[in-house]
Amino acid sequence: MTVLILTCEQDVTADMVVAELNTAGVPVLRLDPADLPGGGVALSGEYVHGGFRGHLSVGDRLVSTSGLRSVWVRRPGVPGTRAARPSAWLTEESAQALYGILRGTGARWMNHPDAAARARHKPWQLHLAQRSGLPVPATLITTFPQAAQEFAERVPDLVVKPVSGTHPQDPPVAVPTSRVPPGADFSSIALGPTLLQRRIAKQADIRLTAVGDRLLAARRPVPADAGPDEVDVRFARTPVRWQPVGVPARTAGAVHTYLREARLAYGAFDFVEDADGVWWFLECNQSGQFGFVEIDTGQPIARTIAAWLARGTPGDGRPSEHRGTADV
């Protein structure tokens, strides 16, 4: 039984998991949907006599879709974009073929495409986090300048961040979370949706990596000399390393609820810890990086993901699992 990994060619995070699977002797097929069609990637699905036979080919490897035990949708490219004549039509055709055929297998997903698509929406994340019992900072998403002005008067210490995340230029650029200066002019908010959120005076950043029912959390204290404008951990210049930390029982329960409701097998949760030790939810990236945390802490995140992917599927003689959901 083979593990299929859908990701781009240069993905060091995926490399870490592939190494663990190789060590465990688990067959792996790595495929970038951007290379379909052409690019050394081909597929076929045959529906005859009430049955289905499917195959994927990458280079000189040919794998039956019935032999897939799991599919890790890591950071796949857009289907058809490396074709000789790329087009929106070819992308749609290729995506329909690939993901449609894979949906017909008995493989387990990390994460299922439908769940992943929904989980990317930050407003939905905030709603689900609140419903799951996670503390969420006061937040406004708006295109009304007046609404932003009134929100700033009620919540005077704010940060601004993109609703969607990374700016989709080539190559993509991470847009930093920034502090809103006093007396800010909100008139430009009418030009596009803007997310405003109460700034939490944090004493530490928390990254919690959830793999099935396993929660691996790391904490990085904020340096004593850090200014209030240093709000985005991704751009913080500090020699302080991430350290393993236990997960409070209440937070763990809420995270498990979030994963179950979101139908996610993997999630990278970002929290900030305030002076009272409360973990405030910021977001959950359903395909977030984890290599930097593993390097600092030594936590076996790649090995945990590999073990989840290597588990059996119903009907192959191994323990049954919920397909497309977190095993919580």
C-alpha positions as CSV (number, residue, x, y, z in Angstrom):
1,M,0.0,0.0,0.0
2,T,1.4,3.4,-1.1
3,V,1.3,6.9,0.4
4,L,0.5,9.5,-2.2
5,I,1.9,13.0,-1.5
6,L,0.6,15.9,-3.5
7,T,3.1,18.8,-3.3
8,C,5.4,21.0,-5.2
9,E,8.9,19.9,-6.2
10,Q,10.8,22.1,-3.6
11,D,9.1,21.3,-0.3
12,V,11.6,20.6,2.5
13,T,8.7,20.0,4.9
14,A,7.4,17.1,2.7
15,D,11.0,15.8,2.4
16,M,11.1,15.3,6.2
17,V,8.0,13.1,6.1
18,V,9.2,11.2,3.0
19,A,12.5,10.4,4.9
20,E,10.4,9.0,7.8
21,L,8.3,6.9,5.5
22,N,11.3,5.6,3.7
23,T,12.9,4.6,7.0
24,A,9.7,2.7,7.9
25,G,9.7,0.9,4.6
26,V,6.4,2.5,3.4
27,P,6.1,3.0,-0.4
28,V,5.7,6.7,-1.4
29,L,4.6,8.3,-4.6
30,R,5.2,12.0,-4.8
31,L,3.3,14.0,-7.4
32,D,2.9,17.7,-8.3
33,P,-0.5,18.3,-10.0
34,A,1.1,21.2,-11.9
35,D,2.9,18.5,-14.0
36,L,-0.4,17.0,-15.1
37,P,-0.7,16.5,-18.1
38,G,2.8,16.0,-19.4
39,G,5.7,16.7,-17.0
40,G,6.2,13.0,-16.4
41,V,2.7,12.6,-14.8
42,A,-0.2,10.7,-16.3
43,L,-3.4,9.1,-15.0
44,S,-6.1,6.8,-16.1
45,G,-9.5,5.7,-14.7
46,E,-11.6,2.9,-16.2
47,Y,-15.3,2.4,-15.2
48,V,-16.5,-0.9,-16.7
49,H,-18.7,-3.8,-15.6
50,G,-19.7,-2.1,-12.4
51,G,-16.1,-1.8,-11.3
52,F,-13.3,0.8,-11.3
53,R,-9.6,0.6,-12.1
54,G,-7.4,3.6,-11.8
55,H,-3.6,4.2,-12.2
56,L,-1.2,7.1,-11.6
57,S,2.2,7.3,-13.3
58,V,5.1,9.5,-12.2
59,G,8.3,9.0,-14.2
60,D,8.9,5.3,-14.3
61,R,6.5,4.6,-11.3
62,L,3.0,3.2,-12.0
63,V,0.7,2.8,-9.0
64,S,-2.9,1.5,-8.9
65,T,-5.3,3.8,-7.1
66,S,-6.7,0.8,-5.3
67,G,-3.3,0.5,-3.7
68,L,-3.3,3.9,-2.1
69,R,-3.5,3.8,1.7
70,S,-3.5,7.6,2.2
71,V,-3.2,10.9,0.3
72,W,-1.4,13.9,1.9
73,V,-2.5,17.1,0.2
74,R,0.5,19.1,1.3
75,R,1.2,22.1,-1.0
76,P,0.2,21.0,-4.5
77,G,0.6,23.1,-7.6
78,V,-2.3,24.0,-9.8
79,P,-3.1,21.2,-12.3
80,G,-2.1,21.9,-15.9
81,T,0.1,25.0,-15.3
82,R,3.2,23.4,-16.6
83,A,1.6,22.0,-19.7
84,A,2.9,23.0,-23.2
85,R,-0.3,25.1,-23.7
86,P,-1.7,25.9,-20.2
87,S,-5.2,27.3,-20.0
88,A,-8.0,27.7,-17.5
89,W,-9.9,25.0,-19.3
90,L,-7.0,22.6,-19.1
91,T,-6.6,23.3,-15.4
92,E,-10.2,22.6,-14.7
93,E,-10.1,19.4,-16.8
94,S,-6.9,18.2,-15.1
95,A,-8.2,19.0,-11.6
96,Q,-11.5,17.3,-12.2
97,A,-9.8,14.2,-13.5
98,L,-7.1,13.9,-10.7
99,Y,-9.1,14.8,-7.7
100,G,-12.3,13.1,-9.0
101,I,-10.4,9.8,-9.5
102,L,-8.7,10.1,-6.0
103,R,-12.1,10.8,-4.4
104,G,-13.2,7.4,-5.6
105,T,-10.5,5.5,-3.7
106,G,-10.6,4.2,-0.2
107,A,-7.6,6.2,0.8
108,R,-7.5,8.4,4.0
109,W,-6.9,12.1,3.4
110,M,-4.7,14.6,5.1
111,N,-6.6,16.8,4.5
112,H,-9.7,16.0,2.3
113,P,-9.9,18.7,-0.5
114,D,-13.4,19.7,0.5
115,A,-12.5,20.2,4.1
116,A,-9.3,21.9,3.2
117,A,-11.1,24.4,1.0
118,R,-13.5,25.4,3.7
119,A,-10.8,25.5,6.4
120,R,-8.8,28.2,4.5
121,H,-11.5,30.8,5.1
122,K,-10.3,32.9,8.0
123,P,-13.8,34.3,8.9
124,W,-15.1,30.7,9.2
125,Q,-12.0,29.7,11.3
126,L,-12.8,32.5,13.8
127,H,-16.5,31.4,13.9
128,L,-15.5,27.7,14.5
129,A,-12.9,28.6,17.1
130,Q,-15.4,30.6,19.1
131,R,-17.9,27.7,18.8
132,S,-15.3,25.2,19.9
133,G,-14.5,27.1,23.0
134,L,-11.2,28.8,22.0
135,P,-10.7,32.5,23.1
136,V,-10.7,34.8,20.0
137,P,-9.7,38.4,20.0
138,A,-12.4,41.0,19.1
139,T,-12.3,41.0,15.3
140,L,-14.0,43.0,12.5
141,I,-13.9,42.2,8.8
142,T,-15.4,45.0,6.8
143,T,-15.5,47.2,3.7
144,F,-17.4,50.0,5.6
145,P,-14.9,52.8,6.7
146,Q,-17.4,54.0,9.3
147,A,-17.7,50.5,10.8
148,A,-13.9,50.4,11.1
149,Q,-13.8,53.8,12.7
150,E,-16.4,52.8,15.3
151,F,-14.6,49.5,16.0
152,A,-11.3,51.4,16.5
153,E,-13.0,53.7,19.0
154,R,-14.3,50.7,21.0
155,V,-11.1,48.7,20.6
156,P,-8.4,51.3,20.5
157,D,-5.4,48.9,20.2
158,L,-5.7,47.1,16.9
159,V,-3.7,45.1,14.3
160,V,-4.6,44.7,10.6
161,K,-4.0,41.6,8.6
162,P,-5.1,40.2,5.3
163,V,-8.3,38.1,5.2
164,S,-6.9,35.5,2.9
165,G,-3.2,35.3,3.9
166,T,-0.4,35.2,1.3
167,H,-0.5,37.6,-1.6
168,P,-0.8,35.5,-4.8
169,Q,1.9,37.1,-6.8
170,D,4.8,35.0,-8.3
171,P,6.5,34.1,-6.1
172,P,3.8,34.5,-3.3
173,V,4.6,37.0,-0.7
174,A,3.6,36.8,3.0
175,V,1.7,40.0,4.1
176,P,2.7,40.9,7.7
177,T,0.3,41.6,10.4
178,S,0.8,45.2,11.4
179,R,-0.3,47.5,14.3
180,V,-2.8,50.2,13.4
181,P,-1.4,53.6,14.4
182,P,-3.6,55.9,16.5
183,G,-5.8,58.2,14.5
184,A,-5.6,56.0,11.4
185,D,-7.6,57.0,8.3
186,F,-9.9,54.1,7.4
187,S,-11.3,55.5,4.2
188,S,-9.3,53.1,2.0
189,I,-11.1,50.1,3.6
190,A,-13.9,50.7,1.0
191,L,-11.5,49.4,-1.7
192,G,-11.3,45.9,-0.3
193,P,-12.2,43.7,2.7
194,T,-10.0,44.4,5.7
195,L,-9.5,42.4,8.9
196,L,-9.0,44.4,12.1
197,Q,-8.3,42.6,15.4
198,R,-7.6,43.5,19.0
199,R,-3.9,43.3,19.7
200,I,-3.2,40.9,22.5
201,A,-0.3,42.1,24.7
202,K,1.5,38.8,24.4
203,Q,4.2,37.3,26.5
204,A,4.8,34.4,24.1
205,D,3.8,32.9,20.7
206,I,2.4,29.4,20.6
207,R,2.4,27.0,17.6
208,L,0.3,23.9,18.1
209,T,0.6,21.2,15.5
210,A,-2.2,18.7,15.5
211,V,-1.8,15.4,13.8
212,G,-4.9,13.3,14.2
213,D,-5.4,13.0,18.0
214,R,-1.8,14.0,18.7
215,L,-1.1,17.6,19.8
216,L,2.4,18.9,19.7
217,A,2.8,22.5,21.0
218,A,5.8,24.8,21.1
219,R,6.2,28.1,22.9
220,R,8.5,31.0,22.0
221,P,8.7,33.8,24.7
222,V,8.6,37.4,23.5
223,P,12.0,39.2,24.3
224,A,11.7,41.6,27.2
225,D,12.9,44.5,24.9
226,A,10.4,43.8,22.1
227,G,8.2,46.7,21.2
228,P,4.4,46.7,20.9
229,D,4.7,47.1,17.1
230,E,6.4,43.7,16.9
231,V,3.2,41.6,16.4
232,D,4.0,39.1,13.6
233,V,6.0,36.2,14.8
234,R,7.0,35.3,11.3
235,F,9.0,38.5,11.0
236,A,10.3,38.7,14.6
237,R,14.1,39.0,14.8
238,T,15.0,37.2,18.0
239,P,17.6,34.5,19.0
240,V,14.9,32.9,21.3
241,R,14.2,29.4,20.1
242,W,10.9,27.5,20.2
243,Q,10.6,25.1,23.2
244,P,8.1,22.2,23.8
245,V,5.2,23.1,26.0
246,G,2.2,21.2,27.4
247,V,-1.2,22.0,26.2
248,P,-3.8,23.1,28.8
249,A,-6.6,20.6,29.1
250,R,-9.3,23.1,28.1
251,T,-7.4,24.2,25.0
252,A,-6.7,20.6,24.0
253,G,-10.4,19.8,24.3
254,A,-11.4,22.8,22.2
255,V,-8.7,22.0,19.6
256,H,-10.0,18.4,19.2
257,T,-13.6,19.9,18.8
258,Y,-12.3,22.2,16.1
259,L,-10.6,19.4,14.2
260,R,-13.6,17.2,14.4
261,E,-16.0,19.9,13.2
262,A,-13.6,21.0,10.5
263,R,-13.0,17.4,9.5
264,L,-9.2,17.9,9.5
265,A,-6.6,15.3,10.1
266,Y,-3.9,18.0,10.3
267,G,-3.8,21.6,11.5
268,A,-1.1,24.1,12.5
269,F,-2.7,26.4,15.1
270,D,-1.3,29.8,16.0
271,F,-2.0,31.3,19.4
272,V,-0.6,34.2,21.5
273,E,-0.3,33.8,25.2
274,D,-1.2,36.8,27.4
275,A,0.1,37.8,30.8
276,D,-2.5,35.6,32.5
277,G,-1.4,32.5,30.5
278,V,-4.5,32.5,28.3
279,W,-3.9,31.1,24.7
280,W,-5.7,33.4,22.2
281,F,-6.6,31.8,18.9
282,L,-5.3,33.6,15.8
283,E,-5.7,31.0,13.0
284,C,-5.4,27.4,11.9
285,N,-3.4,26.7,8.7
286,Q,-4.6,23.3,7.4
287,S,-1.3,22.8,5.5
288,G,1.0,24.9,7.7
289,Q,4.8,24.4,8.0
290,F,6.2,22.5,10.9
291,G,9.9,22.0,10.1
292,F,11.1,25.1,12.0
293,V,9.4,23.9,15.1
294,E,10.8,20.4,14.8
295,I,14.3,21.7,14.3
296,D,14.1,23.9,17.4
297,T,12.3,21.5,19.7
298,G,13.1,18.0,18.5
299,Q,9.4,17.2,18.6
300,P,8.8,14.2,16.2
301,I,6.2,16.0,14.0
302,A,7.4,14.5,10.7
303,R,7.4,11.0,12.3
304,T,3.9,11.5,13.7
305,I,2.6,12.6,10.3
306,A,4.4,9.6,8.6
307,A,2.8,7.2,11.1
308,W,-0.7,8.6,10.4
309,L,-0.2,8.3,6.7
310,A,1.1,4.8,7.0
311,R,-1.9,3.5,8.9
312,G,-4.1,1.1,7.0
313,T,-7.4,1.7,5.2
314,P,-10.6,-0.2,5.7
315,G,-10.4,-3.6,3.9
316,D,-6.7,-4.1,3.9
317,G,-6.5,-6.0,7.1
318,R,-5.4,-3.1,9.2
319,P,-7.4,-1.2,11.8
320,S,-10.2,0.9,10.3
321,E,-10.1,4.7,10.5
322,H,-12.5,7.5,9.6
323,R,-11.6,8.5,6.1
324,G,-11.2,12.2,5.4
325,T,-11.5,13.1,9.1
326,A,-9.2,13.6,12.1
327,D,-8.9,10.4,14.1
328,V,-9.9,12.1,17.4
